[in-house]
Amino acid sequence: MLPYIIVILIGLVGGAAVGIQGPIAGAMAQRIGGISSSFIVHLSGMLLSGLLLFIRGGEKIRDWQSLPWYMLFSGAFGVILYLTISVTLPRLGGTLMIALIIIGELLVGVLIDHFGWLGVPVHPANLARGCGLALLLVAVYLIGK
């Protein structure tokens, strides 16, 4: 099992990737359109995933048919994300765009955790989480001023 600090660092790298990718995808959408940029982003992601899958010996790709139907359409959320970036980035700027994306992720994350949706372990919402979300909403408001 990976040490906790390594997992935290990996999470920060993922956040940095979103922070870099969002403005790039938004700028690309302004030049060629939201759906076109989404296509390019997902195509390049597919190529990198294919290369990594090849390097890792295919993992368990042959078992894809055992997945629940909704997992096979999870890429649609990426398209939705890129279309929202193409709308919000030019109107609100990169900082507020990313802040809104993070707030949306955290709100949905709290709901998923609380109800155990999508097979995740239940982590009930509590006062501390509610206060944290409220503080984040205040932060987004202040960022938008």
C-alpha positions as CSV (number, residue, x, y, z in Angstrom):
1,M,0.0,0.0,0.0
2,L,1.3,3.5,-0.9
3,P,2.3,5.7,2.0
4,Y,-0.4,8.4,2.8
5,I,2.0,11.3,1.8
6,I,2.6,9.7,-1.6
7,V,-1.2,9.4,-2.1
8,I,-1.6,13.1,-1.1
9,L,1.1,14.1,-3.6
10,I,-0.5,12.1,-6.4
11,G,-3.8,13.9,-5.7
12,L,-2.0,17.2,-5.9
13,V,-0.4,16.3,-9.2
14,G,-3.9,15.4,-10.5
15,G,-5.2,18.7,-9.3
16,A,-2.3,20.5,-11.0
17,A,-3.1,18.6,-14.2
18,V,-6.7,19.8,-14.1
19,G,-5.4,23.3,-13.4
20,I,-3.2,23.2,-16.5
21,Q,-5.6,21.3,-18.7
22,G,-8.6,23.5,-18.1
23,P,-7.1,26.7,-19.4
24,I,-5.5,24.9,-22.4
25,A,-8.8,23.2,-23.3
26,G,-10.7,26.5,-22.8
27,A,-8.3,28.4,-25.1
28,M,-8.4,25.6,-27.6
29,A,-12.2,25.7,-27.5
30,Q,-12.2,29.4,-28.2
31,R,-10.1,28.8,-31.4
32,I,-11.8,25.7,-32.8
33,G,-15.0,25.1,-30.8
34,G,-15.9,23.2,-27.6
35,I,-16.7,19.9,-29.2
36,S,-13.7,20.0,-31.5
37,S,-11.4,20.7,-28.5
38,S,-13.1,18.0,-26.5
39,F,-12.5,15.5,-29.3
40,I,-8.8,16.4,-29.4
41,V,-8.4,16.2,-25.7
42,H,-10.1,12.8,-25.5
43,L,-8.2,11.5,-28.5
44,S,-4.9,12.4,-27.0
45,G,-6.0,10.9,-23.7
46,M,-7.0,7.7,-25.5
47,L,-3.6,7.5,-27.2
48,L,-1.7,8.0,-23.9
49,S,-4.1,5.5,-22.1
50,G,-3.5,3.0,-24.9
51,L,0.3,3.3,-24.6
52,L,0.2,2.9,-20.9
53,L,-2.2,0.0,-21.2
54,F,0.2,-1.7,-23.7
55,I,3.1,-1.1,-21.3
56,R,1.2,-2.6,-18.4
57,G,0.3,-5.7,-20.4
58,G,-3.3,-4.9,-21.0
59,E,-4.3,-5.1,-17.3
60,K,-7.8,-6.5,-17.3
61,I,-9.1,-4.8,-20.4
62,R,-10.6,-8.1,-21.6
63,D,-13.1,-8.0,-18.7
64,W,-14.7,-4.7,-19.9
65,Q,-18.0,-6.5,-20.6
66,S,-18.5,-7.2,-16.9
67,L,-18.7,-3.5,-16.1
68,P,-22.1,-2.0,-15.3
69,W,-23.5,-0.1,-18.3
70,Y,-23.1,3.4,-16.7
71,M,-19.3,2.9,-16.4
72,L,-19.1,2.5,-20.2
73,F,-20.4,6.0,-20.6
74,S,-18.3,7.8,-18.0
75,G,-16.3,9.6,-20.8
76,A,-19.5,11.6,-21.4
77,F,-18.7,13.5,-18.2
78,G,-15.4,14.6,-19.7
79,V,-17.2,16.0,-22.7
80,I,-19.6,17.9,-20.4
81,L,-16.6,19.2,-18.4
82,Y,-14.9,20.5,-21.6
83,L,-18.0,22.1,-22.9
84,T,-18.5,23.9,-19.5
85,I,-14.9,25.0,-19.6
86,S,-15.4,26.5,-23.1
87,V,-18.3,28.6,-21.7
88,T,-16.9,29.6,-18.3
89,L,-13.2,30.3,-19.0
90,P,-13.7,33.2,-21.4
91,R,-16.4,34.8,-19.2
92,L,-15.1,34.2,-15.7
93,G,-11.3,33.6,-16.1
94,G,-9.2,30.6,-15.2
95,T,-9.2,31.0,-11.4
96,L,-13.0,31.2,-11.0
97,M,-13.5,28.5,-13.6
98,I,-11.3,26.1,-11.7
99,A,-12.8,27.1,-8.3
100,L,-16.3,26.3,-9.6
101,I,-15.2,23.0,-11.0
102,I,-13.7,22.1,-7.6
103,I,-16.8,23.2,-5.8
104,G,-19.0,21.1,-8.1
105,E,-16.7,18.1,-7.6
106,L,-16.8,18.5,-3.8
107,L,-20.5,18.9,-3.6
108,V,-21.1,15.8,-5.6
109,G,-18.4,14.0,-3.7
110,V,-20.1,14.7,-0.4
111,L,-23.4,13.4,-1.8
112,I,-21.7,10.3,-3.2
113,D,-19.9,9.7,0.1
114,H,-23.0,10.3,2.2
115,F,-25.2,7.9,0.3
116,G,-22.6,5.4,-0.8
117,W,-23.6,5.9,-4.4
118,L,-21.6,4.2,-7.2
119,G,-20.3,1.6,-4.7
120,V,-18.1,3.9,-2.7
121,P,-17.8,3.4,1.1
122,V,-20.3,5.5,3.1
123,H,-18.8,8.6,4.8
124,P,-21.8,10.5,6.3
125,A,-22.1,14.2,5.8
126,N,-21.6,16.0,9.1
127,L,-21.3,19.5,10.4
128,A,-17.6,19.8,9.7
129,R,-18.1,18.8,6.1
130,G,-21.0,21.3,5.8
131,C,-18.9,24.1,7.3
132,G,-16.0,23.2,4.9
133,L,-18.4,23.4,1.9
134,A,-19.8,26.7,3.2
135,L,-16.3,28.1,3.5
136,L,-15.5,27.0,0.0
137,L,-18.6,28.7,-1.3
138,V,-17.5,31.9,0.4
139,A,-14.1,31.5,-1.1
140,V,-15.5,31.2,-4.6
141,Y,-17.6,34.3,-4.0
142,L,-14.6,36.2,-2.9
143,I,-12.5,34.9,-5.9
144,G,-15.3,36.1,-8.2
145,K,-15.3,39.6,-6.9
